[in-house]
């Protein structure tokens, strides 16, 4: 099983970005701001960049962080089929977009926490392994508190040590949306694989039964065990070889 084939599709520059570049060419938008807008766009084809550039050049955006949040929410509503307006270009101003997103959030017609918690894919579900990749903070937290709970809380309960599963969404959102990192949460199930981990990692094998791999945009892979201790590249290579992924 090739884990990299499950990575989400990387963003490609389409007509919307070409439209935004026209603002750069005319001196109405600088290159740094364009790069920021491309980073903000959560769609796979950068379809919101042109509209965002237009709003910024017209001074319709009072706060860039608010723009990022509303665009992400609007994209989620679109993907769930719950947005009232299907084409972002129908919004004349940022305020128009904000009003619709806020309405959906407040009316209960939008995306519920339950919806967001289900935003993950199960990559492997076998007697040997369970591997899931989350697409929202809510899904990451749900997985961390259920399938991948490892850390002893001291009250006979368990939770997750990974910062991407904390109550605050800051860590997950920063990695996932801003740095384009894809996470794979891995749980070793079979005694056979556990025995192999014990043989290769006699001092820390138990904490590797639950492991998080982070695939960075440049293809590098970082790894963290169940206690959130970072793994060396050598250990990651040994671990992935044992469980049969690459």
Steps between C-alpha positions, in 0.01 A plus 500: 500500500644832394403759759594794280235414245239595761634851537245765416534658157728801503370829387544600136499848350195556282311794348423655838870551570553646154229751579677588826832542318342769286462708816871446570594601146294818532663589833179462703625192687849404615658157461506428874127561531432275200707225661298543820170471312616184324590359841157599637311321220384157629370380162697257286505734199551839667157603376456769766829687446374733227195602702707558814750710304218713368364561850844589636572749220163667561576524875196287579694279745548658844688200644702241307464231767123543486522457123689172540249366752194592294644356180575171677149489646339587166699226325385247761137604449544461124649153533215396731239642260371742764608834353215715370725668245692252284728744315717726713504761223133568572611672821573862411686568826673312778222617732245318281697176534542551873126552548414170331765303688397653834134429422571134429704470819236666717190345345609142546475443124875494463763246595459344842780380723383147421548569128852628558586206726428263213743675264768231488586204281579151624802401290546153652267299722638148540584256780857635488447877469258786524608817315295818468572843353300798638392804296365719781607581854176352629571170324858501627385556857231232477754246371750600768247443777370171364695272268838655583465584869822394673610738776384409850294788647528372858125449539488161328443683174723563201550779251750595232834676543508639145447875483284453189239331721486770770177689568643814340502475118807722456762227458305284257377794292848651478657174381217391272382824339807721511782247463302245295600208722310170469469290816473122529405357837610138530395233750674162506249226583658158451728322743723408209577861417533591867757225543698640208486849652615359833794332332607812308414759768536316835494820711212686336298248300184546708481871417530416129180298500333835443697723263440818299676559170500849352564524126638846422443683175857431387446125550693469827337285768509583870392248761375516860430214737206472738676725754564763230873430493646574159647208306826513308501436127665165564228403747227611259654286225520198732144557624346534154689194379367292789137598447530474122444853375723740308 
